Amino acid sequence: MHPDKVNITIENTEDGLLINLDVAPEDKGRVIGKQGRTAEEIRALLRAKGTRQETKVRLQIL
């Protein structure tokens, strides 16, 4: 893994928050997980947090 190549940016859009997670190409599979499970779990946590703050939160893995 290359944790030094991870970059997170947060954009405030009309639809809510957009979180861009930029990782090294060779680490993208680990972040997404088998059949996208890890990415979906991260998205579920972000949606729950957004619900508490009454805003929509989206995750984009680059």
PDBQT receptor file of N, H, CA, C and O in Angstrom, charges set to zero:
ATOM      1  N   MET A   1       0.832  -1.186   0.000  1.00  0.00    +0.000 N 
ATOM      2  CA  MET A   1       0.000   0.000   0.000  1.00  0.00    +0.000 C 
ATOM      3  C   MET A   1       0.872   1.244   0.000  1.00  0.00    +0.000 C 
ATOM      4  O   MET A   1       2.016   1.229   0.455  1.00  0.00    +0.000 OA
ATOM      5  N   HIS A   2       0.305   2.312  -0.519  1.00  0.00    +0.000 N 
ATOM      6  H   HIS A   2      -0.625   2.324  -0.888  1.00  0.00    +0.000 HD
ATOM      7  CA  HIS A   2       1.000   3.590  -0.611  1.00  0.00    +0.000 C 
ATOM      8  C   HIS A   2       0.185   4.672   0.088  1.00  0.00    +0.000 C 
ATOM      9  O   HIS A   2      -0.473   5.473  -0.576  1.00  0.00    +0.000 OA
ATOM     10  N   PRO A   3       0.219   4.707   1.427  1.00  0.00    +0.000 N 
ATOM     11  CA  PRO A   3      -0.597   5.704   2.135  1.00  0.00    +0.000 C 
ATOM     12  C   PRO A   3      -0.170   7.137   1.856  1.00  0.00    +0.000 C 
ATOM     13  O   PRO A   3      -0.963   8.061   2.037  1.00  0.00    +0.000 OA
ATOM     14  N   ASP A   4       1.062   7.337   1.420  1.00  0.00    +0.000 N 
ATOM     15  H   ASP A   4       1.706   6.587   1.272  1.00  0.00    +0.000 HD
ATOM     16  CA  ASP A   4       1.524   8.694   1.110  1.00  0.00    +0.000 C 
ATOM     17  C   ASP A   4       0.920   9.229  -0.184  1.00  0.00    +0.000 C 
ATOM     18  O   ASP A   4       1.004  10.427  -0.455  1.00  0.00    +0.000 OA
ATOM     19  N   LYS A   5       0.318   8.362  -0.980  1.00  0.00    +0.000 N 
ATOM     20  H   LYS A   5       0.249   7.389  -0.760  1.00  0.00    +0.000 HD
ATOM     21  CA  LYS A   5      -0.302   8.787  -2.238  1.00  0.00    +0.000 C 
ATOM     22  C   LYS A   5      -1.811   8.976  -2.123  1.00  0.00    +0.000 C 
ATOM     23  O   LYS A   5      -2.487   9.187  -3.130  1.00  0.00    +0.000 OA
ATOM     24  N   VAL A   6      -2.344   8.903  -0.905  1.00  0.00    +0.000 N 
ATOM     25  H   VAL A   6      -1.795   8.733  -0.087  1.00  0.00    +0.000 HD
ATOM     26  CA  VAL A   6      -3.779   9.106  -0.684  1.00  0.00    +0.000 C 
ATOM     27  C   VAL A   6      -4.046  10.594  -0.551  1.00  0.00    +0.000 C 
ATOM     28  O   VAL A   6      -3.375  11.295   0.207  1.00  0.00    +0.000 OA
ATOM     29  N   ASN A   7      -5.030  11.064  -1.295  1.00  0.00    +0.000 N 
ATOM     30  H   ASN A   7      -5.574  10.494  -1.911  1.00  0.00    +0.000 HD
ATOM     31  CA  ASN A   7      -5.402  12.474  -1.252  1.00  0.00    +0.000 C 
ATOM     32  C   ASN A   7      -6.922  12.564  -1.147  1.00  0.00    +0.000 C 
ATOM     33  O   ASN A   7      -7.647  11.976  -1.950  1.00  0.00    +0.000 OA
ATOM     34  N   ILE A   8      -7.390  13.303  -0.151  1.00  0.00    +0.000 N 
ATOM     35  H   ILE A   8      -6.801  13.780   0.500  1.00  0.00    +0.000 HD
ATOM     36  CA  ILE A   8      -8.828  13.463   0.063  1.00  0.00    +0.000 C 
ATOM     37  C   ILE A   8      -9.183  14.929  -0.107  1.00  0.00    +0.000 C 
ATOM     38  O   ILE A   8      -8.587  15.802   0.524  1.00  0.00    +0.000 OA
ATOM     39  N   THR A   9     -10.164  15.191  -0.970  1.00  0.00    +0.000 N 
ATOM     40  H   THR A   9     -10.648  14.482  -1.483  1.00  0.00    +0.000 HD
ATOM     41  CA  THR A   9     -10.663  16.557  -1.129  1.00  0.00    +0.000 C 
ATOM     42  C   THR A   9     -12.162  16.543  -0.887  1.00  0.00    +0.000 C 
ATOM     43  O   THR A   9     -12.854  15.589  -1.240  1.00  0.00    +0.000 OA
ATOM     44  N   ILE A  10     -12.649  17.604  -0.285  1.00  0.00    +0.000 N 
ATOM     45  H   ILE A  10     -12.087  18.379   0.002  1.00  0.00    +0.000 HD
ATOM     46  CA  ILE A  10     -14.068  17.727   0.016  1.00  0.00    +0.000 C 
ATOM     47  C   ILE A  10     -14.596  18.969  -0.683  1.00  0.00    +0.000 C 
ATOM     48  O   ILE A  10     -14.080  20.071  -0.496  1.00  0.00    +0.000 OA
ATOM     49  N   GLU A  11     -15.629  18.774  -1.488  1.00  0.00    +0.000 N 
ATOM     50  H   GLU A  11     -16.048  17.879  -1.639  1.00  0.00    +0.000 HD
ATOM     51  CA  GLU A  11     -16.237  19.880  -2.219  1.00  0.00    +0.000 C 
ATOM     52  C   GLU A  11     -17.664  20.080  -1.732  1.00  0.00    +0.000 C 
ATOM     53  O   GLU A  11     -18.406  19.116  -1.540  1.00  0.00    +0.000 OA
ATOM     54  N   ASN A  12     -18.030  21.303  -1.539  1.00  0.00    +0.000 N 
ATOM     55  H   ASN A  12     -17.427  22.086  -1.694  1.00  0.00    +0.000 HD
ATOM     56  CA  ASN A  12     -19.397  21.648  -1.163  1.00  0.00    +0.000 C 
ATOM     57  C   ASN A  12     -20.143  21.973  -2.450  1.00  0.00    +0.000 C 
ATOM     58  O   ASN A  12     -19.867  22.991  -3.084  1.00  0.00    +0.000 OA
ATOM     59  N   THR A  13     -21.088  21.117  -2.843  1.00  0.00    +0.000 N 
ATOM     60  H   THR A  13     -21.313  20.290  -2.328  1.00  0.00    +0.000 HD
ATOM     61  CA  THR A  13     -21.838  21.296  -4.085  1.00  0.00    +0.000 C 
ATOM     62  C   THR A  13     -23.287  21.628  -3.763  1.00  0.00    +0.000 C 
ATOM     63  O   THR A  13     -23.684  21.655  -2.598  1.00  0.00    +0.000 OA
ATOM     64  N   GLU A  14     -24.063  21.877  -4.794  1.00  0.00    +0.000 N 
ATOM     65  H   GLU A  14     -23.740  21.855  -5.740  1.00  0.00    +0.000 HD
ATOM     66  CA  GLU A  14     -25.490  22.148  -4.618  1.00  0.00    +0.000 C 
ATOM     67  C   GLU A  14     -26.216  20.935  -4.040  1.00  0.00    +0.000 C 
ATOM     68  O   GLU A  14     -27.194  21.082  -3.307  1.00  0.00    +0.000 OA
ATOM     69  N   ASP A  15     -25.736  19.743  -4.372  1.00  0.00    +0.000 N 
ATOM     70  H   ASP A  15     -24.942  19.624  -4.967  1.00  0.00    +0.000 HD
ATOM     71  CA  ASP A  15     -26.368  18.502  -3.904  1.00  0.00    +0.000 C 
ATOM     72  C   ASP A  15     -25.903  18.081  -2.516  1.00  0.00    +0.000 C 
ATOM     73  O   ASP A  15     -26.488  17.167  -1.935  1.00  0.00    +0.000 OA
ATOM     74  N   GLY A  16     -24.886  18.704  -1.974  1.00  0.00    +0.000 N 
ATOM     75  H   GLY A  16     -24.411  19.447  -2.447  1.00  0.00    +0.000 HD
ATOM     76  CA  GLY A  16     -24.338  18.329  -0.670  1.00  0.00    +0.000 C 
ATOM     77  C   GLY A  16     -22.824  18.253  -0.746  1.00  0.00    +0.000 C 
ATOM     78  O   GLY A  16     -22.198  18.992  -1.506  1.00  0.00    +0.000 OA
ATOM     79  N   LEU A  17     -22.238  17.366   0.037  1.00  0.00    +0.000 N 
ATOM     80  H   LEU A  17     -22.746  16.767   0.654  1.00  0.00    +0.000 HD
ATOM     81  CA  LEU A  17     -20.788  17.215   0.057  1.00  0.00    +0.000 C 
ATOM     82  C   LEU A  17     -20.350  16.128  -0.915  1.00  0.00    +0.000 C 
ATOM     83  O   LEU A  17     -20.982  15.076  -1.009  1.00  0.00    +0.000 OA
ATOM     84  N   LEU A  18     -19.272  16.386  -1.629  1.00  0.00    +0.000 N 
ATOM     85  H   LEU A  18     -18.758  17.240  -1.552  1.00  0.00    +0.000 HD
ATOM     86  CA  LEU A  18     -18.660  15.405  -2.512  1.00  0.00    +0.000 C 
ATOM     87  C   LEU A  18     -17.258  15.156  -1.990  1.00  0.00    +0.000 C 
ATOM     88  O   LEU A  18     -16.433  16.069  -1.956  1.00  0.00    +0.000 OA
ATOM     89  N   ILE A  19     -16.985  13.926  -1.585  1.00  0.00    +0.000 N 
ATOM     90  H   ILE A  19     -17.656  13.185  -1.614  1.00  0.00    +0.000 HD
ATOM     91  CA  ILE A  19     -15.671  13.558  -1.080  1.00  0.00    +0.000 C 
ATOM     92  C   ILE A  19     -14.954  12.774  -2.169  1.00  0.00    +0.000 C 
ATOM     93  O   ILE A  19     -15.408  11.708  -2.584  1.00  0.00    +0.000 OA
ATOM     94  N   ASN A  20     -13.835  13.314  -2.626  1.00  0.00    +0.000 N 
ATOM     95  H   ASN A  20     -13.466  14.180  -2.289  1.00  0.00    +0.000 HD
ATOM     96  CA  ASN A  20     -13.013  12.647  -3.635  1.00  0.00    +0.000 C 
ATOM     97  C   ASN A  20     -11.854  11.957  -2.933  1.00  0.00    +0.000 C 
ATOM     98  O   ASN A  20     -11.066  12.599  -2.237  1.00  0.00    +0.000 OA
ATOM     99  N   LEU A  21     -11.756  10.655  -3.118  1.00  0.00    +0.000 N 
ATOM    100  H   LEU A  21     -12.396  10.134  -3.683  1.00  0.00    +0.000 HD
ATOM    101  CA  LEU A  21     -10.683   9.864  -2.534  1.00  0.00    +0.000 C 
ATOM    102  C   LEU A  21      -9.772   9.417  -3.663  1.00  0.00    +0.000 C 
ATOM    103  O   LEU A  21     -10.133   8.554  -4.462  1.00  0.00    +0.000 OA
ATOM    104  N   ASP A  22      -8.604  10.005  -3.720  1.00  0.00    +0.000 N 
ATOM    105  H   ASP A  22      -8.311  10.706  -3.070  1.00  0.00    +0.000 HD
ATOM    106  CA  ASP A  22      -7.636   9.708  -4.777  1.00  0.00    +0.000 C 
ATOM    107  C   ASP A  22      -6.558   8.804  -4.198  1.00  0.00    +0.000 C 
ATOM    108  O   ASP A  22      -5.856   9.191  -3.264  1.00  0.00    +0.000 OA
ATOM    109  N   VAL A  23      -6.423   7.597  -4.748  1.00  0.00    +0.000 N 
ATOM    110  H   VAL A  23      -6.993   7.282  -5.507  1.00  0.00    +0.000 HD
ATOM    111  CA  VAL A  23      -5.443   6.623  -4.281  1.00  0.00    +0.000 C 
ATOM    112  C   VAL A  23      -4.564   6.180  -5.445  1.00  0.00    +0.000 C 
ATOM    113  O   VAL A  23      -4.887   6.416  -6.609  1.00  0.00    +0.000 OA
ATOM    114  N   ALA A  24      -3.460   5.539  -5.115  1.00  0.00    +0.000 N 
ATOM    115  H   ALA A  24      -3.198   5.347  -4.170  1.00  0.00    +0.000 HD
ATOM    116  CA  ALA A  24      -2.566   5.000  -6.142  1.00  0.00    +0.000 C 
ATOM    117  C   ALA A  24      -3.323   3.926  -6.934  1.00  0.00    +0.000 C 
ATOM    118  O   ALA A  24      -4.127   3.193  -6.359  1.00  0.00    +0.000 OA
ATOM    119  N   PRO A  25      -3.078   3.826  -8.233  1.00  0.00    +0.000 N 
ATOM    120  CA  PRO A  25      -3.803   2.843  -9.059  1.00  0.00    +0.000 C 
ATOM    121  C   PRO A  25      -3.697   1.411  -8.537  1.00  0.00    +0.000 C 
ATOM    122  O   PRO A  25      -4.657   0.647  -8.634  1.00  0.00    +0.000 OA
ATOM    123  N   GLU A  26      -2.550   1.044  -7.989  1.00  0.00    +0.000 N 
ATOM    124  H   GLU A  26      -1.770   1.665  -7.910  1.00  0.00    +0.000 HD
ATOM    125  CA  GLU A  26      -2.391  -0.326  -7.491  1.00  0.00    +0.000 C 
ATOM    126  C   GLU A  26      -3.131  -0.562  -6.164  1.00  0.00    +0.000 C 
ATOM    127  O   GLU A  26      -3.305  -1.711  -5.756  1.00  0.00    +0.000 OA
ATOM    128  N   ASP A  27      -3.564   0.499  -5.494  1.00  0.00    +0.000 N 
ATOM    129  H   ASP A  27      -3.423   1.432  -5.825  1.00  0.00    +0.000 HD
ATOM    130  CA  ASP A  27      -4.310   0.371  -4.240  1.00  0.00    +0.000 C 
ATOM    131  C   ASP A  27      -5.821   0.484  -4.435  1.00  0.00    +0.000 C 
ATOM    132  O   ASP A  27      -6.588   0.243  -3.503  1.00  0.00    +0.000 OA
ATOM    133  N   LYS A  28      -6.240   0.843  -5.617  1.00  0.00    +0.000 N 
ATOM    134  H   LYS A  28      -5.617   1.039  -6.375  1.00  0.00    +0.000 HD
ATOM    135  CA  LYS A  28      -7.666   1.077  -5.876  1.00  0.00    +0.000 C 
ATOM    136  C   LYS A  28      -8.494  -0.181  -5.599  1.00  0.00    +0.000 C 
ATOM    137  O   LYS A  28      -9.600  -0.081  -5.069  1.00  0.00    +0.000 OA
ATOM    138  N   GLY A  29      -7.984  -1.344  -5.945  1.00  0.00    +0.000 N 
ATOM    139  H   GLY A  29      -7.085  -1.425  -6.376  1.00  0.00    +0.000 HD
ATOM    140  CA  GLY A  29      -8.697  -2.599  -5.699  1.00  0.00    +0.000 C 
ATOM    141  C   GLY A  29      -8.914  -2.861  -4.223  1.00  0.00    +0.000 C 
ATOM    142  O   GLY A  29      -9.960  -3.379  -3.834  1.00  0.00    +0.000 OA
ATOM    143  N   ARG A  30      -7.941  -2.512  -3.397  1.00  0.00    +0.000 N 
ATOM    144  H   ARG A  30      -7.091  -2.091  -3.713  1.00  0.00    +0.000 HD
ATOM    145  CA  ARG A  30      -8.072  -2.704  -1.955  1.00  0.00    +0.000 C 
ATOM    146  C   ARG A  30      -9.124  -1.770  -1.375  1.00  0.00    +0.000 C 
ATOM    147  O   ARG A  30      -9.879  -2.152  -0.480  1.00  0.00    +0.000 OA
ATOM    148  N   VAL A  31      -9.171  -0.553  -1.882  1.00  0.00    +0.000 N 
ATOM    149  H   VAL A  31      -8.558  -0.242  -2.609  1.00  0.00    +0.000 HD
ATOM    150  CA  VAL A  31     -10.137   0.417  -1.372  1.00  0.00    +0.000 C 
ATOM    151  C   VAL A  31     -11.552   0.021  -1.788  1.00  0.00    +0.000 C 
ATOM    152  O   VAL A  31     -12.489   0.133  -0.998  1.00  0.00    +0.000 OA
ATOM    153  N   ILE A  32     -11.701  -0.435  -3.010  1.00  0.00    +0.000 N 
ATOM    154  H   ILE A  32     -10.940  -0.526  -3.652  1.00  0.00    +0.000 HD
ATOM    155  CA  ILE A  32     -13.020  -0.829  -3.503  1.00  0.00    +0.000 C 
ATOM    156  C   ILE A  32     -13.456  -2.150  -2.874  1.00  0.00    +0.000 C 
ATOM    157  O   ILE A  32     -14.625  -2.302  -2.521  1.00  0.00    +0.000 OA
ATOM    158  N   GLY A  33     -12.550  -3.094  -2.730  1.00  0.00    +0.000 N 
ATOM    159  H   GLY A  33     -11.600  -2.970  -3.017  1.00  0.00    +0.000 HD
ATOM    160  CA  GLY A  33     -12.858  -4.376  -2.101  1.00  0.00    +0.000 C 
ATOM    161  C   GLY A  33     -13.512  -5.354  -3.061  1.00  0.00    +0.000 C 
ATOM    162  O   GLY A  33     -13.861  -5.010  -4.190  1.00  0.00    +0.000 OA
ATOM    163  N   LYS A  34     -13.667  -6.568  -2.588  1.00  0.00    +0.000 N 
ATOM    164  H   LYS A  34     -13.383  -6.848  -1.671  1.00  0.00    +0.000 HD
ATOM    165  CA  LYS A  34     -14.284  -7.608  -3.407  1.00  0.00    +0.000 C 
ATOM    166  C   LYS A  34     -15.741  -7.252  -3.670  1.00  0.00    +0.000 C 
ATOM    167  O   LYS A  34     -16.503  -6.990  -2.739  1.00  0.00    +0.000 OA
ATOM    168  N   GLN A  35     -16.114  -7.246  -4.921  1.00  0.00    +0.000 N 
ATOM    169  H   GLN A  35     -15.495  -7.459  -5.677  1.00  0.00    +0.000 HD
ATOM    170  CA  GLN A  35     -17.464  -6.918  -5.384  1.00  0.00    +0.000 C 
ATOM    171  C   GLN A  35     -17.930  -5.559  -4.863  1.00  0.00    +0.000 C 
ATOM    172  O   GLN A  35     -19.130  -5.324  -4.721  1.00  0.00    +0.000 OA
ATOM    173  N   GLY A  36     -16.972  -4.659  -4.575  1.00  0.00    +0.000 N 
ATOM    174  H   GLY A  36     -15.997  -4.850  -4.690  1.00  0.00    +0.000 HD
ATOM    175  CA  GLY A  36     -17.312  -3.306  -4.158  1.00  0.00    +0.000 C 
ATOM    176  C   GLY A  36     -17.812  -3.185  -2.730  1.00  0.00    +0.000 C 
ATOM    177  O   GLY A  36     -18.369  -2.153  -2.355  1.00  0.00    +0.000 OA
ATOM    178  N   ARG A  37     -17.624  -4.219  -1.933  1.00  0.00    +0.000 N 
ATOM    179  H   ARG A  37     -17.172  -5.058  -2.238  1.00  0.00    +0.000 HD
ATOM    180  CA  ARG A  37     -18.169  -4.221  -0.570  1.00  0.00    +0.000 C 
ATOM    181  C   ARG A  37     -17.556  -3.142   0.315  1.00  0.00    +0.000 C 
ATOM    182  O   ARG A  37     -18.276  -2.443   1.029  1.00  0.00    +0.000 OA
ATOM    183  N   THR A  38     -16.239  -3.003   0.274  1.00  0.00    +0.000 N 
ATOM    184  H   THR A  38     -15.654  -3.571  -0.306  1.00  0.00    +0.000 HD
ATOM    185  CA  THR A  38     -15.586  -2.014   1.135  1.00  0.00    +0.000 C 
ATOM    186  C   THR A  38     -16.027  -0.605   0.773  1.00  0.00    +0.000 C 
ATOM    187  O   THR A  38     -16.321   0.202   1.655  1.00  0.00    +0.000 OA
ATOM    188  N   ALA A  39     -16.075  -0.306  -0.515  1.00  0.00    +0.000 N 
ATOM    189  H   ALA A  39     -15.836  -0.961  -1.231  1.00  0.00    +0.000 HD
ATOM    190  CA  ALA A  39     -16.508   1.020  -0.955  1.00  0.00    +0.000 C 
ATOM    191  C   ALA A  39     -17.956   1.279  -0.534  1.00  0.00    +0.000 C 
ATOM    192  O   ALA A  39     -18.286   2.387  -0.110  1.00  0.00    +0.000 OA
ATOM    193  N   GLU A  40     -18.808   0.284  -0.645  1.00  0.00    +0.000 N 
ATOM    194  H   GLU A  40     -18.540  -0.616  -0.990  1.00  0.00    +0.000 HD
ATOM    195  CA  GLU A  40     -20.209   0.453  -0.248  1.00  0.00    +0.000 C 
ATOM    196  C   GLU A  40     -20.340   0.656   1.257  1.00  0.00    +0.000 C 
ATOM    197  O   GLU A  40     -21.205   1.410   1.702  1.00  0.00    +0.000 OA
ATOM    198  N   GLU A  41     -19.498  -0.003   2.043  1.00  0.00    +0.000 N 
ATOM    199  H   GLU A  41     -18.795  -0.615   1.681  1.00  0.00    +0.000 HD
ATOM    200  CA  GLU A  41     -19.531   0.188   3.490  1.00  0.00    +0.000 C 
ATOM    201  C   GLU A  41     -19.090   1.606   3.860  1.00  0.00    +0.000 C 
ATOM    202  O   GLU A  41     -19.667   2.227   4.752  1.00  0.00    +0.000 OA
ATOM    203  N   ILE A  42     -18.071   2.109   3.175  1.00  0.00    +0.000 N 
ATOM    204  H   ILE A  42     -17.603   1.604   2.451  1.00  0.00    +0.000 HD
ATOM    205  CA  ILE A  42     -17.625   3.486   3.413  1.00  0.00    +0.000 C 
ATOM    206  C   ILE A  42     -18.752   4.451   3.041  1.00  0.00    +0.000 C 
ATOM    207  O   ILE A  42     -19.036   5.395   3.778  1.00  0.00    +0.000 OA
ATOM    208  N   ARG A  43     -19.382   4.212   1.907  1.00  0.00    +0.000 N 
ATOM    209  H   ARG A  43     -19.151   3.445   1.309  1.00  0.00    +0.000 HD
ATOM    210  CA  ARG A  43     -20.485   5.076   1.478  1.00  0.00    +0.000 C 
ATOM    211  C   ARG A  43     -21.645   5.034   2.472  1.00  0.00    +0.000 C 
ATOM    212  O   ARG A  43     -22.275   6.060   2.729  1.00  0.00    +0.000 OA
ATOM    213  N   ALA A  44     -21.932   3.861   3.030  1.00  0.00    +0.000 N 
ATOM    214  H   ALA A  44     -21.420   3.028   2.821  1.00  0.00    +0.000 HD
ATOM    215  CA  ALA A  44     -23.017   3.737   4.006  1.00  0.00    +0.000 C 
ATOM    216  C   ALA A  44     -22.712   4.561   5.256  1.00  0.00    +0.000 C 
ATOM    217  O   ALA A  44     -23.599   5.217   5.801  1.00  0.00    +0.000 OA
ATOM    218  N   LEU A  45     -21.466   4.527   5.705  1.00  0.00    +0.000 N 
ATOM    219  H   LEU A  45     -20.745   3.994   5.262  1.00  0.00    +0.000 HD
ATOM    220  CA  LEU A  45     -21.075   5.340   6.862  1.00  0.00    +0.000 C 
ATOM    221  C   LEU A  45     -21.216   6.829   6.566  1.00  0.00    +0.000 C 
ATOM    222  O   LEU A  45     -21.675   7.598   7.412  1.00  0.00    +0.000 OA
ATOM    223  N   LEU A  46     -20.821   7.227   5.368  1.00  0.00    +0.000 N 
ATOM    224  H   LEU A  46     -20.448   6.602   4.682  1.00  0.00    +0.000 HD
ATOM    225  CA  LEU A  46     -20.927   8.639   4.994  1.00  0.00    +0.000 C 
ATOM    226  C   LEU A  46     -22.388   9.076   4.878  1.00  0.00    +0.000 C 
ATOM    227  O   LEU A  46     -22.738  10.190   5.266  1.00  0.00    +0.000 OA
ATOM    228  N   ARG A  47     -23.239   8.196   4.343  1.00  0.00    +0.000 N 
ATOM    229  H   ARG A  47     -22.955   7.290   4.027  1.00  0.00    +0.000 HD
ATOM    230  CA  ARG A  47     -24.666   8.519   4.256  1.00  0.00    +0.000 C 
ATOM    231  C   ARG A  47     -25.270   8.676   5.646  1.00  0.00    +0.000 C 
ATOM    232  O   ARG A  47     -26.082   9.572   5.876  1.00  0.00    +0.000 OA
ATOM    233  N   ALA A  48     -24.871   7.802   6.576  1.00  0.00    +0.000 N 
ATOM    234  H   ALA A  48     -24.211   7.074   6.389  1.00  0.00    +0.000 HD
ATOM    235  CA  ALA A  48     -25.387   7.892   7.943  1.00  0.00    +0.000 C 
ATOM    236  C   ALA A  48     -24.957   9.203   8.595  1.00  0.00    +0.000 C 
ATOM    237  O   ALA A  48     -25.752   9.862   9.265  1.00  0.00    +0.000 OA
ATOM    238  N   LYS A  49     -23.714   9.571   8.397  1.00  0.00    +0.000 N 
ATOM    239  H   LYS A  49     -23.068   9.037   7.852  1.00  0.00    +0.000 HD
ATOM    240  CA  LYS A  49     -23.216  10.833   8.944  1.00  0.00    +0.000 C 
ATOM    241  C   LYS A  49     -23.959  12.007   8.300  1.00  0.00    +0.000 C 
ATOM    242  O   LYS A  49     -24.329  12.961   8.985  1.00  0.00    +0.000 OA
ATOM    243  N   GLY A  50     -24.173  11.937   7.002  1.00  0.00    +0.000 N 
ATOM    244  H   GLY A  50     -23.872  11.162   6.445  1.00  0.00    +0.000 HD
ATOM    245  CA  GLY A  50     -24.900  12.996   6.301  1.00  0.00    +0.000 C 
ATOM    246  C   GLY A  50     -26.335  13.120   6.767  1.00  0.00    +0.000 C 
ATOM    247  O   GLY A  50     -26.869  14.226   6.843  1.00  0.00    +0.000 OA
ATOM    248  N   THR A  51     -26.969  11.993   7.082  1.00  0.00    +0.000 N 
ATOM    249  H   THR A  51     -26.535  11.095   7.021  1.00  0.00    +0.000 HD
ATOM    250  CA  THR A  51     -28.341  12.008   7.568  1.00  0.00    +0.000 C 
ATOM    251  C   THR A  51     -28.421  12.738   8.903  1.00  0.00    +0.000 C 
ATOM    252  O   THR A  51     -29.362  13.494   9.145  1.00  0.00    +0.000 OA
ATOM    253  N   ARG A  52     -27.444  12.514   9.762  1.00  0.00    +0.000 N 
ATOM    254  H   ARG A  52     -26.679  11.900   9.565  1.00  0.00    +0.000 HD
ATOM    255  CA  ARG A  52     -27.435  13.195  11.059  1.00  0.00    +0.000 C 
ATOM    256  C   ARG A  52     -27.269  14.697  10.892  1.00  0.00    +0.000 C 
ATOM    257  O   ARG A  52     -27.815  15.478  11.672  1.00  0.00    +0.000 OA
ATOM    258  N   GLN A  53     -26.513  15.102   9.871  1.00  0.00    +0.000 N 
ATOM    259  H   GLN A  53     -26.070  14.467   9.238  1.00  0.00    +0.000 HD
ATOM    260  CA  GLN A  53     -26.277  16.529   9.637  1.00  0.00    +0.000 C 
ATOM    261  C   GLN A  53     -27.234  17.098   8.594  1.00  0.00    +0.000 C 
ATOM    262  O   GLN A  53     -27.110  18.256   8.195  1.00  0.00    +0.000 OA
ATOM    263  N   GLU A  54     -28.185  16.282   8.157  1.00  0.00    +0.000 N 
ATOM    264  H   GLU A  54     -28.286  15.341   8.480  1.00  0.00    +0.000 HD
ATOM    265  CA  GLU A  54     -29.195  16.684   7.173  1.00  0.00    +0.000 C 
ATOM    266  C   GLU A  54     -28.582  17.211   5.878  1.00  0.00    +0.000 C 
ATOM    267  O   GLU A  54     -29.015  18.233   5.346  1.00  0.00    +0.000 OA
ATOM    268  N   THR A  55     -27.587  16.516   5.387  1.00  0.00    +0.000 N 
ATOM    269  H   THR A  55     -27.235  15.685   5.819  1.00  0.00    +0.000 HD
ATOM    270  CA  THR A  55     -26.966  16.852   4.101  1.00  0.00    +0.000 C 
ATOM    271  C   THR A  55     -26.617  15.564   3.370  1.00  0.00    +0.000 C 
ATOM    272  O   THR A  55     -26.399  14.527   3.996  1.00  0.00    +0.000 OA
ATOM    273  N   LYS A  56     -26.566  15.632   2.069  1.00  0.00    +0.000 N 
ATOM    274  H   LYS A  56     -26.742  16.475   1.561  1.00  0.00    +0.000 HD
ATOM    275  CA  LYS A  56     -26.220  14.474   1.259  1.00  0.00    +0.000 C 
ATOM    276  C   LYS A  56     -24.690  14.416   1.125  1.00  0.00    +0.000 C 
ATOM    277  O   LYS A  56     -24.036  15.427   0.869  1.00  0.00    +0.000 OA
ATOM    278  N   VAL A  57     -24.141  13.214   1.306  1.00  0.00    +0.000 N 
ATOM    279  H   VAL A  57     -24.672  12.393   1.514  1.00  0.00    +0.000 HD
ATOM    280  CA  VAL A  57     -22.690  13.024   1.198  1.00  0.00    +0.000 C 
ATOM    281  C   VAL A  57     -22.441  11.942   0.154  1.00  0.00    +0.000 C 
ATOM    282  O   VAL A  57     -23.016  10.855   0.220  1.00  0.00    +0.000 OA
ATOM    283  N   ARG A  58     -21.575  12.253  -0.814  1.00  0.00    +0.000 N 
ATOM    284  H   ARG A  58     -21.107  13.135  -0.868  1.00  0.00    +0.000 HD
ATOM    285  CA  ARG A  58     -21.222  11.285  -1.856  1.00  0.00    +0.000 C 
ATOM    286  C   ARG A  58     -19.721  11.035  -1.825  1.00  0.00    +0.000 C 
ATOM    287  O   ARG A  58     -18.941  11.929  -1.495  1.00  0.00    +0.000 OA
ATOM    288  N   LEU A  59     -19.318   9.811  -2.172  1.00  0.00    +0.000 N 
ATOM    289  H   LEU A  59     -19.952   9.084  -2.440  1.00  0.00    +0.000 HD
ATOM    290  CA  LEU A  59     -17.912   9.430  -2.231  1.00  0.00    +0.000 C 
ATOM    291  C   LEU A  59     -17.571   9.055  -3.664  1.00  0.00    +0.000 C 
ATOM    292  O   LEU A  59     -18.277   8.279  -4.308  1.00  0.00    +0.000 OA
ATOM    293  N   GLN A  60     -16.474   9.623  -4.146  1.00  0.00    +0.000 N 
ATOM    294  H   GLN A  60     -15.900  10.254  -3.623  1.00  0.00    +0.000 HD
ATOM    295  CA  GLN A  60     -15.981   9.290  -5.478  1.00  0.00    +0.000 C 
ATOM    296  C   GLN A  60     -14.544   8.803  -5.316  1.00  0.00    +0.000 C 
ATOM    297  O   GLN A  60     -13.698   9.517  -4.776  1.00  0.00    +0.000 OA
ATOM    298  N   ILE A  61     -14.272   7.584  -5.786  1.00  0.00    +0.000 N 
ATOM    299  H   ILE A  61     -14.959   7.005  -6.224  1.00  0.00    +0.000 HD
ATOM    300  CA  ILE A  61     -12.930   7.011  -5.687  1.00  0.00    +0.000 C 
ATOM    301  C   ILE A  61     -12.245   7.225  -7.025  1.00  0.00    +0.000 C 
ATOM    302  O   ILE A  61     -12.705   6.749  -8.063  1.00  0.00    +0.000 OA
ATOM    303  N   LEU A  62     -11.139   7.951  -6.978  1.00  0.00    +0.000 N 
ATOM    304  H   LEU A  62     -10.766   8.338  -6.135  1.00  0.00    +0.000 HD
ATOM    305  CA  LEU A  62     -10.403   8.274  -8.210  1.00  0.00    +0.000 C 
ATOM    306  C   LEU A  62      -9.156   7.436  -8.325  1.00  0.00    +0.000 C 
ATOM    307  O   LEU A  62      -8.410   7.568  -9.295  1.00  0.00    +0.000 OA
TER     308      LEU A  62
